[in-house]
Amino acid sequence: MAGEPQSDCLFCKIVSGEIPATIVRESETTLAFRDINPQAPTHVLVIPKVHYPDGASLAAAEPQTAADVLTEAGAVAADEKIDSTGYRITLNTGSGAGQTVFHAHAHVLGGRGLQWPPG
């Protein structure tokens, strides 16, 4: 059920501490940790502690938590010192967009030039 931890979800297991991650920030509603397959010098994932399959479903059900994810993404950029040089926040939705873990999450990418459209 949406909003409830899922026993087969990698990110739910990270939230519960069952699977380790390199955590860089934590709030009451979010957790931020380094991506294990970084696509930029800074690549941090910011996830809600509640389970929703994607950002749109999170925003529809819990708009304040969705806002918390974005607020924390900005804080990660500041902590990582990429806020002044530029960074990207990406929320992939669906396997066709590259989503591989179906727990809402934002990628914070920076530390190198980021072209548009992404390659």
N, C-alpha and C positions, 0 to 999 in steps of 0.2 A: 504494500500500500504506500502511496506517495506520502512523503513526510516521515515515514517510519524507516529505521535502519533495515537494510536488505542484507541477508546472510551471504549472498553471492556477490556483493559489491565491493570492489577493491577499495574505493574511497571511504565507504562506511567502515571498513576494517581499519583504515588509517585513522579515522576519527576516533574509533574505540580503542586504539593503541594495539590492536591485534597484529597489525603490520607496521613496521617502522618506516619513518620518513624523516627527511631533514626539514624540520619545521622552522620557518623564519618568522612567522607571526601567528598569533591566535587571539581571537576575540570570543565573546560569549556565543556568537552565532556562526563564526567562520574559522577556517584553518587554512594557512598558507604554507606551502612546502615546495621544495625544489623538484622540478621535473626530472625523472630519471633518464630521459632522452632529450636533453636540451637542444633547442633549435636556434638559440642565441646565447651570448655570454650570460645574460640574465634570462632565465626561464623559470618562473614560479607559477604554480597553480594555486588559485584561491577558490576554496569550495565552501558551500554552506554545510553546517554540521547535520542538517536534515537532508533526507534523500528525496530528490526530484530528478527525473531523467535528463532534463535539459534546462537551460536558462529561461526559456519561455514558460515552461510549466512552473518553475520556481516563482517567476515574477507574477504569474496569474494567481497562484495560491498564497504566496507570502511576499508581497511587494517590499516590505521593510527588510526582509532577509536578502532579497535580490539587491536592494540598495546597499546593504552592508557588504556584500561581495564586491561591489564596485568601489565603495569607500576604502575597503581594505586593499584592493588592487592599487589604488592611488597611493596608499600608505606604503605598500611594498615598493613601488617605484621610487618613492622618496627615500626609504631605507636603503635601497640598492643604489642610490645616487644616479638614477637614470631619468629622473623627473625633469631635469633641465635640458637634457640632450635629446629626449624623445623616446617614447615607448608605445607599445601597442597592447591593447586589451582585446582578446579574442574569445568568443564563446561559440564553439562549434556545436551544431545541432544536427544529429543524424550521421549515419555512417558515410553517406555521400559527401559530407562536409569534413570528414576526417575524425569524427567523434568515435573514440574507441572505448571509453569508460562512460557508461550511461548513468552518470551522477553529475548534476549540473556543476560546471567549473569554468573559471575564467583563467586564460593563460595571460601572464604578464611577461612580455618579451621586450628586450632592449639590450643596449650595449654594443650594437652594431647598426649599420644602416638597414632600414626595413623598407623595401621597395613596394610599390603598389602597381598592379595587383600583386599579391604574394605569389611566389614561385613554387 
